[in-house]
Amino acid sequence: MSSEDHSSYLDKLDVEGLQDVIRQCKKRIEMKKIESEKTKIAQRQHSFRQTIWKVVITGGPCGGKSTGMVSIREALMKKGFQVLVVPEAATLLLEGGGGSMLENADDEAIINFQIDLLYLQLSLEDRMVSIAQNSGKKTVILCDRGTMDGKAFCSEEMWQEIINRTGYDSDRLRDTRYDMVLHLVTAAEGAGEFYTTVNNKVRTETPEQAIEQDNKLKNAYVGHPHISVVDNENSFVVKMNRCIEIIFRLVGLEGSPGVYLKYRLEGTPADEDIPVPCTKNTVVIHILRGSTKKLVLRLYKRFNGSSEIWIYQQIIRENGVLISRVEERLTHAAYLMLLEQAEPLHKELVKKNVSFIYENQYFEIGSPSNGCGESFLYVEQENLAKKPVRLPPFLSKFKPVAVTDNPDYSSFSLSLVPTGTPISCPLDARHCNPIVL
């Protein structure tokens, strides 16, 4: 090899080596950008860390509500939480002499009593929230019944009149004030031998009346994003432990992530296909940057009429199996800030939801707005329930197929933008350059 050829060969090696160094540098820079982005997301998420949770504990007569609140409170305090209890507003009024206005009461008297009850309930809850905020501690507020309980003790027409006079909105009262609705089914349903009225001097319902009231209370909260109905299929001790497990999962304590089941339906059920009380709402989901199939960070907006709530969710799966699911309520401002971190490679998912309760199990049907001709049935259950999910028979004609562990039906996969589609950021195209896959 001549000296000239040798020099050319060395130059070629230098160029190839330099190109390799450049590629390595670019890769390192890109990795640093990704890590920086993840750090920013983590910092933002940390700044929105929820510290106050408010839970309604409701249910028919003799359902274990009082005992359940004591059990939950003790369990949470052992974990370092401050627990505040909102007393039952109706009992305060009735035991204070306010029940006299209900003797031989006409519709107008019942409406006025329920209005006073609603104002007292709101005031008690708001004062407890203020105490929790001023304390600076991680706090769970347990509400002995909530704002929607009154709906179960009057006619639909009366409730609408109450709403009209007070200027409140049923959807907002139900959805925006509480992180969780925990319904303890009356002992009259499934544990009749334990049903009694002797331990509560204002309880006069027969077992049949108790079951009817219990069903009305369940339906009063249908539409809320998180309802857990705890029935009497197990012992009372298990019933109390189920309540504790549900609340622990809500506040992000270590333990079971619960069971989240998903079924694909052929087609979308119409109103007449669902012969039980139901509520409709719309859900919008955005996948955030830093998400993978194993770790999904997402924003969840749910609205119905004037009611709108915003939730941040972190979901971890391993081989399709749910390992962890943590979520927290957001303010609208926090939601908009996190929305800036929406992943451009994923489109927003919009679903029309129908919520209902069937055999003490809370179901939701989600129909994607992309016109795919199918919908999904969702159901959540805590592990201690230890019972198979009974799918509503009126949905059998839609041929439900379990797809819980099928990654093709996850929000991560369903929201992926098809190859070749120009995309940009969801808020404003000026914030990022359009990309073509």
C-alpha positions as CSV (number, residue, x, y, z in Angstrom):
1,M,0.0,0.0,0.0
2,S,1.4,3.4,-1.0
3,S,1.8,6.2,1.5
4,E,-1.0,8.0,-0.4
5,D,-3.4,5.1,-0.1
6,H,-2.4,4.6,3.5
7,S,-3.2,8.2,4.3
8,S,-6.6,7.9,2.5
9,Y,-7.3,4.8,4.6
10,L,-6.5,6.6,7.8
11,D,-8.7,9.5,6.8
12,K,-11.5,7.1,6.2
13,L,-11.0,5.5,9.6
14,D,-11.0,9.0,11.2
15,V,-14.2,10.0,9.4
16,E,-16.0,6.7,10.4
17,G,-14.7,7.0,13.9
18,L,-15.9,10.6,14.1
19,Q,-19.3,9.7,12.8
20,D,-19.5,6.9,15.4
21,V,-18.6,9.4,18.1
22,I,-21.2,11.8,16.8
23,R,-23.9,9.1,16.9
24,Q,-23.0,8.2,20.4
25,C,-23.1,11.8,21.5
26,K,-26.5,12.3,19.9
27,K,-27.8,9.2,21.6
28,R,-26.5,10.4,25.0
29,I,-28.0,13.9,24.4
30,E,-31.3,12.3,23.5
31,M,-31.2,10.1,26.6
32,K,-30.5,13.1,28.8
33,K,-33.4,14.9,27.2
34,I,-35.7,12.0,28.0
35,E,-34.4,11.8,31.6
36,S,-34.8,15.5,32.0
37,E,-38.3,15.3,30.7
38,K,-39.2,12.5,33.1
39,T,-37.7,14.5,35.9
40,K,-39.8,17.5,35.1
41,I,-42.9,15.3,34.9
42,A,-42.1,13.7,38.2
43,Q,-41.5,17.1,39.8
44,R,-44.9,18.4,38.5
45,Q,-46.7,15.3,39.6
46,H,-45.1,15.6,43.0
47,S,-46.3,19.2,43.4
48,F,-49.8,18.0,42.9
49,R,-49.6,15.2,45.5
50,Q,-53.0,14.8,47.1
51,T,-53.1,15.1,50.9
52,I,-56.8,15.3,51.7
53,W,-59.4,12.6,50.7
54,K,-63.1,12.9,51.4
55,V,-65.2,9.7,51.5
56,V,-68.9,9.3,51.8
57,I,-70.0,6.2,53.8
58,T,-73.6,5.5,53.1
59,G,-76.0,2.6,52.9
60,G,-79.3,1.3,54.2
61,P,-80.3,0.8,57.8
62,C,-78.2,-1.6,59.9
63,G,-75.5,-2.0,57.2
64,G,-72.5,-1.6,59.6
65,K,-71.9,2.1,58.8
66,S,-71.0,3.2,62.3
67,T,-68.8,0.2,63.0
68,G,-67.2,0.6,59.6
69,M,-66.3,4.2,60.3
70,V,-64.6,3.3,63.6
71,S,-62.7,0.4,61.9
72,I,-61.5,2.6,59.0
73,R,-60.5,5.4,61.3
74,E,-58.4,3.2,63.6
75,A,-56.7,1.5,60.6
76,L,-55.8,4.8,59.0
77,M,-54.6,6.4,62.2
78,K,-52.2,3.4,62.7
79,K,-50.8,4.3,59.2
80,G,-50.1,7.9,60.3
81,F,-53.2,9.6,58.8
82,Q,-55.3,12.2,60.5
83,V,-58.9,11.2,60.3
84,L,-61.8,13.6,60.6
85,V,-65.4,12.5,60.9
86,V,-68.4,14.5,59.6
87,P,-71.3,13.4,61.8
88,E,-74.6,12.4,60.2
89,A,-76.5,15.7,59.7
90,A,-79.9,14.1,59.7
91,T,-79.3,12.6,63.2
92,L,-78.2,16.0,64.5
93,L,-81.4,17.6,63.3
94,L,-83.7,14.8,64.4
95,E,-82.1,14.3,67.9
96,G,-82.0,18.1,68.3
97,G,-85.8,18.3,67.9
98,G,-85.9,19.1,64.2
99,G,-87.9,16.0,63.6
100,S,-91.0,17.6,65.0
101,M,-91.5,19.4,61.7
102,L,-91.9,16.0,60.0
103,E,-94.8,14.9,62.1
104,N,-97.8,14.6,59.7
105,A,-95.6,16.5,57.2
106,D,-96.8,17.4,53.8
107,D,-94.6,17.7,50.7
108,E,-93.7,21.3,51.5
109,A,-92.5,20.5,55.0
110,I,-90.4,17.6,53.7
111,I,-88.8,19.8,51.1
112,N,-88.0,22.5,53.7
113,F,-86.5,19.9,56.0
114,Q,-84.3,18.4,53.2
115,I,-83.1,21.9,52.3
116,D,-82.0,22.6,55.9
117,L,-80.4,19.1,56.0
118,L,-78.5,19.8,52.8
119,Y,-77.2,23.2,54.0
120,L,-76.1,21.6,57.3
121,Q,-74.4,18.8,55.5
122,L,-72.5,21.2,53.2
123,S,-71.4,23.3,56.2
124,L,-70.2,20.4,58.3
125,E,-68.2,19.0,55.3
126,D,-66.7,22.4,54.4
127,R,-65.6,23.1,58.0
128,M,-63.8,19.7,58.2
129,V,-62.0,20.4,54.9
130,S,-60.9,23.7,56.3
131,I,-59.5,22.0,59.5
132,A,-57.7,19.5,57.3
133,Q,-56.2,22.2,55.1
134,N,-55.0,24.2,58.1
135,S,-53.5,21.2,59.8
136,G,-51.1,20.5,56.9
137,K,-51.4,16.8,57.6
138,K,-52.4,13.9,55.4
139,T,-56.1,13.6,56.2
140,V,-59.0,11.4,55.4
141,I,-62.4,12.9,56.0
142,L,-65.1,10.3,56.6
143,C,-68.6,11.6,56.0
144,D,-71.5,9.8,57.7
145,R,-73.8,10.1,54.7
146,G,-73.4,12.7,52.0
147,T,-75.2,15.4,50.0
148,M,-77.0,12.9,47.8
149,D,-78.5,10.8,50.6
150,G,-81.5,13.1,50.9
151,K,-82.5,12.1,47.4
152,A,-83.4,8.7,48.7
153,F,-85.8,10.1,51.3
154,C,-88.1,12.1,49.0
155,S,-89.7,11.8,45.5
156,E,-87.9,12.7,42.3
157,E,-90.1,15.7,42.0
158,M,-89.3,16.9,45.5
159,W,-85.6,16.5,44.9
160,Q,-85.8,18.5,41.8
161,E,-87.6,21.3,43.7
162,I,-84.9,21.2,46.4
163,I,-82.2,21.6,43.7
164,N,-84.2,24.5,42.0
165,R,-84.6,26.4,45.3
166,T,-81.0,26.0,46.5
167,G,-79.4,26.6,43.1
168,Y,-77.2,23.5,43.4
169,D,-76.6,20.9,40.7
170,S,-77.1,17.2,41.4
171,D,-74.1,16.2,39.3
172,R,-71.8,18.5,41.0
173,L,-73.0,17.6,44.5
174,R,-72.5,13.9,43.6
175,D,-69.2,14.0,41.7
176,T,-67.1,16.9,42.7
177,R,-67.2,16.8,46.5
178,Y,-66.1,13.2,47.2
179,D,-63.2,11.0,46.2
180,M,-65.1,7.8,47.0
181,V,-68.6,6.6,47.8
182,L,-68.5,3.6,50.0
183,H,-72.0,1.9,50.3
184,L,-72.5,-0.7,53.0
185,V,-75.5,-2.8,52.1
186,T,-78.2,-3.2,54.7
187,A,-78.2,-6.4,56.7
188,A,-81.8,-6.9,55.6
189,E,-80.3,-8.0,52.3
190,G,-78.3,-11.1,52.6
191,A,-78.0,-11.2,56.4
192,G,-81.6,-10.8,57.5
193,E,-81.0,-12.6,60.8
194,F,-78.8,-9.7,61.9
195,Y,-81.1,-6.9,60.9
196,T,-82.3,-5.0,64.0
197,T,-83.7,-1.6,64.9
198,V,-83.0,-1.7,68.6
199,N,-79.5,-0.1,68.4
200,N,-80.8,3.1,66.8
201,K,-83.8,4.9,68.2
202,V,-84.5,6.8,65.0
203,R,-84.5,3.6,62.9
204,T,-88.0,2.2,62.4
205,E,-87.8,0.5,58.9
206,T,-89.0,-3.0,58.3
207,P,-86.6,-5.3,56.5
208,E,-88.5,-4.7,53.2
209,Q,-88.4,-0.9,53.7
210,A,-84.7,-1.1,54.6
211,I,-83.9,-2.9,51.3
212,E,-86.0,-0.4,49.3
213,Q,-84.2,2.5,51.0
214,D,-80.8,0.8,50.4
215,N,-81.5,0.6,46.7
216,K,-82.5,4.2,46.5
217,L,-79.3,5.3,48.2
218,K,-77.2,3.2,45.8
219,N,-78.9,4.8,42.8
220,A,-78.5,8.3,44.2
221,Y,-74.8,8.1,43.7
222,V,-74.7,6.3,40.4
223,G,-72.5,8.4,38.1
224,H,-69.7,9.1,40.6
225,P,-66.4,7.8,39.3
226,H,-65.7,5.6,42.3
227,I,-68.5,3.7,44.0
228,S,-67.7,0.6,46.0
229,V,-70.7,-1.5,47.2
230,V,-69.9,-3.8,50.1
231,D,-72.5,-6.6,50.4
232,N,-73.2,-9.3,53.0
233,E,-71.9,-12.3,51.1
234,N,-69.1,-12.7,53.6
235,S,-68.9,-12.5,57.4
236,F,-69.2,-9.1,59.1
237,V,-65.5,-9.1,59.9
238,V,-64.6,-9.6,56.2
239,K,-67.1,-6.9,55.4
240,M,-65.2,-4.4,57.6
241,N,-61.8,-5.6,56.2
242,R,-63.1,-5.0,52.7
243,C,-64.0,-1.4,53.7
244,I,-60.5,-0.9,55.0
245,E,-58.9,-2.4,51.9
246,I,-61.0,-0.1,49.6
247,I,-59.9,3.0,51.6
248,F,-56.3,2.0,51.7
249,R,-56.2,1.6,48.0
250,L,-57.8,5.0,47.6
251,V,-55.1,6.8,49.6
252,G,-52.2,4.9,48.0
253,L,-51.2,2.7,50.9
254,E,-49.3,-0.5,50.1
255,G,-51.5,-3.5,49.4
256,S,-53.7,-5.0,46.8
257,P,-54.3,-2.8,43.7
258,G,-57.8,-4.4,43.4
259,V,-59.3,-6.1,40.4
260,Y,-60.1,-4.0,37.3
261,L,-61.9,-6.1,34.7
262,K,-62.6,-5.1,31.1
263,Y,-64.9,-6.8,28.6
264,R,-65.4,-6.0,24.9
265,L,-68.9,-5.7,23.7
266,E,-70.1,-6.1,20.1
267,G,-71.9,-2.9,19.5
268,T,-73.1,-0.2,21.9
269,P,-76.1,-0.8,24.1
270,A,-79.0,1.7,23.7
271,D,-80.9,3.2,26.5
272,E,-83.6,0.6,26.3
273,D,-81.0,-2.2,26.6
274,I,-80.2,-1.1,30.2
275,P,-83.3,-1.7,32.4
276,V,-81.9,-0.3,35.6
277,P,-81.3,3.3,36.8
278,C,-78.2,4.7,35.1
279,T,-76.3,7.9,34.6
280,K,-74.4,9.2,31.5
281,N,-71.2,11.1,31.3
282,T,-68.2,11.7,29.0
283,V,-64.6,10.7,29.7
284,V,-61.5,12.2,28.0
285,I,-58.1,10.4,28.5
286,H,-54.7,11.8,27.6
287,I,-51.5,9.7,27.8
288,L,-48.6,11.7,29.3
289,R,-44.9,11.7,28.2
290,G,-42.8,9.1,29.8
291,S,-45.5,6.4,29.5
292,T,-44.8,2.9,28.3
293,K,-46.9,-0.2,28.0
294,K,-45.7,-1.2,31.5
295,L,-46.0,2.3,33.1
296,V,-48.9,4.4,32.0
297,L,-49.2,8.0,33.2
298,R,-52.5,9.5,32.1
299,L,-55.0,12.4,32.7
300,Y,-58.6,11.5,33.1
301,K,-61.4,14.1,32.7
302,R,-65.0,13.2,33.4
303,F,-67.9,15.5,32.9
304,N,-71.7,15.5,32.9
305,G,-73.6,18.7,32.6
306,S,-72.0,21.3,34.8
307,S,-70.0,18.7,36.7
308,E,-66.4,18.2,35.7
309,I,-63.6,16.4,37.6
310,W,-59.9,15.9,36.7
311,I,-57.8,13.0,37.8
312,Y,-54.1,12.0,37.4
313,Q,-53.5,8.2,37.2
314,Q,-50.4,6.1,37.3
315,I,-50.9,2.5,36.3
316,I,-48.2,-0.2,36.4
317,R,-48.7,-3.6,34.7
318,E,-46.3,-6.6,34.4
319,N,-47.0,-9.1,31.7
320,G,-50.5,-7.7,31.4
321,V,-51.2,-8.1,35.2
322,L,-52.1,-5.0,37.2
323,I,-49.4,-4.3,39.8
324,S,-50.3,-0.9,41.0
325,R,-52.9,1.8,40.3
326,V,-52.6,5.2,42.0
327,E,-54.6,8.2,41.3
328,E,-55.4,11.6,42.7
329,R,-57.9,14.4,42.1
330,L,-56.6,17.6,40.5
331,T,-57.6,21.2,40.4
332,H,-58.5,22.5,36.9
333,A,-55.2,24.6,36.9
334,A,-53.1,21.5,37.8
335,Y,-54.9,19.5,35.1
336,L,-54.1,22.1,32.4
337,M,-50.5,22.2,33.5
338,L,-50.1,18.5,33.2
339,L,-52.0,18.5,29.9
340,E,-49.0,20.3,28.5
341,Q,-47.1,17.0,29.0
342,A,-49.5,15.1,26.8
343,E,-47.7,12.6,24.5
344,P,-48.0,13.7,20.9
345,L,-47.7,10.1,19.7
346,H,-51.0,9.4,21.4
347,K,-54.4,10.9,20.5
348,E,-56.9,11.8,23.1
349,L,-59.5,9.1,23.9
350,V,-63.1,10.2,24.2
351,K,-65.7,7.8,25.6
352,K,-69.4,8.1,26.2
353,N,-70.0,6.3,29.5
354,V,-73.1,4.8,31.1
355,S,-72.9,3.9,34.8
356,F,-75.2,1.6,36.7
357,I,-75.4,-0.9,39.6
358,Y,-76.4,-4.5,39.1
359,E,-76.5,-7.0,42.0
360,N,-74.4,-4.7,44.2
361,Q,-71.7,-4.4,41.6
362,Y,-70.8,-1.0,39.9
363,F,-70.5,-1.2,36.1
364,E,-69.6,1.3,33.4
365,I,-70.0,0.9,29.7
366,G,-67.6,3.1,27.7
367,S,-68.3,3.7,24.0
368,P,-65.3,5.2,22.2
369,S,-66.2,8.1,19.9
370,N,-64.0,6.8,17.0
371,G,-66.9,4.9,15.6
372,C,-65.2,1.5,15.9
373,G,-68.6,-0.2,16.4
374,E,-67.7,-1.7,19.8
375,S,-67.8,-0.7,23.4
376,F,-66.3,-1.8,26.7
377,L,-67.7,-2.9,30.0
378,Y,-65.7,-2.0,33.1
379,V,-66.0,-3.3,36.6
380,E,-63.8,-2.8,39.7
381,Q,-63.6,-5.2,42.6
382,E,-61.5,-5.5,45.7
383,N,-59.6,-8.8,46.2
384,L,-61.3,-9.6,49.6
385,A,-64.7,-9.8,47.9
386,K,-63.7,-13.3,46.7
387,K,-66.7,-13.8,44.4
388,P,-67.0,-14.0,40.6
389,V,-68.3,-11.0,38.8
390,R,-71.9,-11.6,37.7
391,L,-72.3,-9.9,34.3
392,P,-75.7,-8.3,33.7
393,P,-77.8,-10.8,31.7
394,F,-79.3,-8.0,29.7
395,L,-75.9,-7.4,28.1
396,S,-75.5,-11.0,27.0
397,K,-76.7,-10.2,23.4
398,F,-73.6,-8.0,23.1
399,K,-71.4,-11.1,23.6
400,P,-69.0,-9.8,26.3
401,V,-65.4,-11.0,25.9
402,A,-62.8,-10.6,28.6
403,V,-60.0,-8.4,27.4
404,T,-58.5,-7.3,30.8
405,D,-55.0,-8.6,30.1
406,N,-55.0,-8.0,26.4
407,P,-52.6,-5.1,25.7
408,D,-54.3,-4.3,22.4
409,Y,-57.3,-3.0,24.3
410,S,-55.4,-0.8,26.8
411,S,-55.8,2.9,26.7
412,F,-52.1,3.1,25.8
413,S,-52.6,1.0,22.6
414,L,-56.0,2.4,21.7
415,S,-54.7,5.9,21.8
416,L,-51.6,5.4,19.6
417,V,-51.6,7.6,16.5
418,P,-51.6,5.5,13.3
419,T,-48.4,5.5,11.3
420,G,-48.3,8.3,8.7
421,T,-50.6,10.6,10.6
422,P,-49.4,14.2,11.1
423,I,-49.7,15.0,14.8
424,S,-49.1,17.9,17.1
425,C,-49.5,18.8,20.7
426,P,-53.1,18.7,22.0
427,L,-53.2,22.2,23.4
428,D,-51.6,24.3,20.8
429,A,-49.6,23.4,17.7
430,R,-47.3,26.3,18.4
431,H,-45.8,24.4,21.4
432,C,-44.3,21.7,19.3
433,N,-43.6,20.9,15.7
434,P,-46.0,18.5,13.9
435,I,-44.6,15.0,13.5
436,V,-45.3,12.5,10.8
437,L,-44.9,8.9,11.8
